[in-house]
Amino acid sequence: MALRTVVLGGGAAGFFAAIRIAARHPDWEVSILERGRSVLEKVRISGGGRCNVTHACWDPAELVRYYPRGEKELLGPFHKFACGDTMAWFGDRGVALKIEEDGRVFPESDSSQTIIDCLWAEAKRLGIRIVTGARVESFTAPASPPEPWAVTVGGSTYYADRLVVTTGSNPAVWKLLRGIGHQLIDPVPSLFALNIKDTRLAGLSGISLPWVQLRAGRLQADGPLLITHRGLSGPAVLRLSAWGARELHPLGYDFELFVNWVARRPADVETALAGTNLARKQVAKNSQLGLPARLWYTLVIAAGIAADQQWAHVTSDQRAALITELTAGRFRVKGKATNKDEFTTAGGVDLREVDFRSFQSKVHPTLYLAGEVLDIDAITGGFNFQAAWTGGWLIGEHIQ
């Protein structure tokens, strides 16, 4: 039987769902309704306009570890469709992809337009109807199947035997989903840099470190770090912000952060410094432990060691203070900073209300949900897109 399927949201998850549905059910009428003037906007801007399609991670058990919310739920889906499948899908359609040193996957063209053109061409080839400027005003769930959904857009009504919602963190759609019985977790920002005003960071903007350890209460994260003119950013900070999204929000992003600049234990740092043969050298002018010279200098001064003081004259208290600055420096965070990657939020449809074998709603059997409308999010690196591709694909595989 030919069914009418309406996909709300013209992003990665919506296009992938529509394409797979139309490919498996060529007699169905498939439509994408997008509220914006154009489709695939997040694809367009991601990766600085290059589109970080996915990540070169081949083990589902490892892949799910990049998702602060959704780790358990995505394990099964990733065994069905994951990063390698995404790369093969685009490759089969003539899109050459490349894996960069950090594992991120981009089109060889370094242009997100390549990915957009591929998805658009496939949708057109399969006869999918794409409507932009279609802001959803309401949708009414069927009283009982096989009655259709009624979706109101700009005074017009679209009837759908199957409804797929991939609208991300759209407040209006979240309200509608609550109205038909779904529970939604309120959104909070994820993936943000940290505002820190501290004399130890003054003038150090642009300095990066290959690996640090961060701690805030029970939250811990490690990885590369970047000092900015407003505070701290980089993968370690973004990881902390992602896993701590719900803990840091009620604090108003006002909390104490401990930074281990050298990612070593205090005892190991003590041993390393004791082994140096620098007795007559000035401490501040002879950087140790691989730290950038300017950062080392400011930490030495913060430890109460004079700029011209020699190692031979460093007291035990000064040495202890320096080790503390190096391994557990205290910084007061006062707010989150705008980050170019901050278009991810934690929140969405409660994951307990979704069957992750098919991404089918447990509340309404003819409703499917994928992408950031679900309470699933990841750190940067192509992982959010991968969750979108996987959800869209499995909807298309299982929808009946």
VENUR-V933474 format. One line per field, one symbol per residue. phi: phi as a letter, one per 30 degrees, with the letter a starting at -180 (. if undefined). psi: psi as a letter, one per 30 degrees, with the letter a starting at -180 (. if undefined). burial: I if it has 24 or more other C-alpha atoms within 12 Angstrom, else O. A space follows every 50 residues. Layout:
BEGIN
phi->???
psi->???
burial->???
END
This chain:
BEGIN
phi->.dccbcccjccdddddddddddddbdddccbcccdddbchddddcdiiic ideabdbcceddeddccebjedddddeddcabddddddddddcicdcbcd edjdcbdddhbdddddddddddddddiddcbcicddcabcdddaecdddc ccbhiccccbdbcccbcicdeddddddddcjdcbdedbdbibdcdbcadd cdicejdbbdabbbbbiddbabkdbbdcdclbbjeddddddddceddddd dihcacccccdchbdedddeddddddcbeccdedcbdbiideeddeeddd dddicddcddedcdddddddddddddcadcbcdbjccdbdcdbcbckkde ddcbdddbicdddbdccbbaiddddbabddkjdddddddddddddddcdb
psi->kklkkkkjjhaeeeeeeeeeeeefiffljkkkjkflfllheeeeflhhgf jieakijfjeeeeffgjekgeeefeeeffejaeeeeeeeeefggjklkkl egfkklkffhkffeeeeeeeeeeeeggkkkklgijkelkkkkekkgklkj jkjhflkkkkfkkkjhgbhjeeeeeeeefggkkkkkklklillkkjjkff fkggkfklkfklkkkjbfkkllalkkklffbkaleeeeeeeefgefefef fghjlkkkkjffhlkeeeeeeeeffkigegkkefgiklggkkeeeeeeee efggklegklefgkleeeeeeeeeeefhkkkjkilkkkkfgigklklakk ffgkjgffhkkfejfgkkklagflikllllggeeeeeeeeeeeeeeefk.
burial->OOIIIIIIIIIIIIIIIIIIIIIOIOOIIIIIIIIOOOIIIIIIIIIOII IIIIIIIOOIOOIIIIIIIIIOIIIIIIOIIIIIIIIOIIOOOOIOIIIO OOOIIIIIOIIIIIIIIIIIOIIOOIOIIIIIOIIIIIIIIOOOOOOIII IIOOOOOIIIIIIIIIIIIIOOIIIIIOOOOIIIIIIIIIIIIIIIOIOI IOOIOOIIIOIIIIIIOOIIIIIIIIIIOIIIIIIIIIIIIIIIIIOIIO OOIOIIIIIIIIIIOIOOIOOOIOOOOOOOOIIIIIIIIOIIOIIIIIII IIIIIOOOIOIOOIOOOIIIIIIIIIIIIIIIIIIIIOIOIIIIIIIIII IOIIIIIIIIIIIIIIIIIIIIIIIIIIIIIIIIIIIIIIIIIIIIIIII
END
